[in-house]
Amino acid sequence: MGRLINLADQWNIPVVEDAAESLGSMILTRHCGTFGKAGILSFNGNKTITCGGGGAIITNDAALADRAKHLTTTAKVNHPWEYVHDEVGYNYRMPNLNAALACAQLEQLDVILTDKRMLANAYNAFFSKTDWCDFFKEPDGCTSNYWLNAVITLDKKQRDDLLKTTNDSGIMTRPIWQLMSDLEM
Ligand SMILES: Cc1ncc(COP(=O)(O)O)c(C=O)c1O
């Protein structure tokens, strides 16, 4: 991130950080999603904390936060009774019920992260005793939220053997996402 931010600064490119998966992950003492001008977190059902769907924009820039709030809440002008929308906005606000779910989990984030780390340690211990593949561990100086446990196989054949063996045994594994740029559309 340091190198990316330096480069972007040189060229005056604002960085919007896709930190969708990384709530609780850190580089040194800094949370992912806080390096750029703005970051985004996903609260989709498969994430570290979820409110069913949706997410959050995080930024230290108050003007940008106001602008995002305006656009995501139908661009309604603040007024006690008039409903005037001063530009084309979007209905992207998070319903209170969903937000309550997320808030309750946010309070438990440390516990959730500890459990995920324990699970990752168990996978790591298992894979270090096999010649299957390498368990993907956090780089030095970084703290992973271990949202997703990942292994790197030697080649595609080993990958497919691993996928077949585990799935045949009722353990769900899957390959990493296809790159969007490789999809035909
Ligand atoms: C890196 C990354 N960006 C974006 C998304 C999309 O998030 P959402 O499902 O909240 O739209 C995901 C979801 O898995 C993701 O992992």
The ligand as an SDF file (V2000), in Angstrom:
LIG
                    3D

 16 16  0  0  0  0  0  0  0  0999 V2000
  -12.3520   -7.5300   -2.9930 C   0  0  0  0  0  0  0  0  0  0  0  0
  -13.8470   -7.4450   -3.0790 C   0  0  0  0  0  0  0  0  0  0  0  0
  -14.3970   -6.3410   -3.6100 N   0  0  0  0  0  0  0  0  0  0  0  0
  -15.7480   -6.2250   -3.6960 C   0  0  0  0  0  0  0  0  0  0  0  0
  -16.5800   -7.2050   -3.2430 C   0  0  0  0  0  0  0  0  0  0  0  0
  -18.0550   -7.0190   -3.4010 C   0  0  0  0  0  0  0  0  0  0  0  0
  -18.6780   -6.7320   -2.2040 O   0  0  0  0  0  0  0  0  0  0  0  0
  -20.2670   -6.7680   -2.1080 P   0  0  0  0  0  0  0  0  0  0  0  0
  -20.6560   -8.2130   -2.2030 O   0  0  0  0  0  0  0  0  0  0  0  0
  -20.5890   -6.1930   -0.7500 O   0  0  0  0  0  0  0  0  0  0  0  0
  -20.7830   -5.9450   -3.2190 O   0  0  0  0  0  0  0  0  0  0  0  0
  -16.0580   -8.3460   -2.6650 C   0  0  0  0  0  0  0  0  0  0  0  0
  -16.9670   -9.4110   -2.1690 C   0  0  0  0  0  0  0  0  0  0  0  0
  -16.6390  -10.5370   -2.0060 O   0  0  0  0  0  0  0  0  0  0  0  0
  -14.6580   -8.4750   -2.5760 C   0  0  0  0  0  0  0  0  0  0  0  0
  -14.1230   -9.5660   -2.0340 O   0  0  0  0  0  0  0  0  0  0  0  0
  1  2  1  0
  2  3  1  0
  2 15  2  0
  3  4  2  0
  4  5  1  0
  5  6  1  0
  5 12  2  0
  6  7  1  0
  7  8  1  0
  8  9  2  0
  8 10  1  0
  8 11  1  0
 12 13  1  0
 12 15  1  0
 13 14  2  0
 15 16  1  0
M  END
$$$$
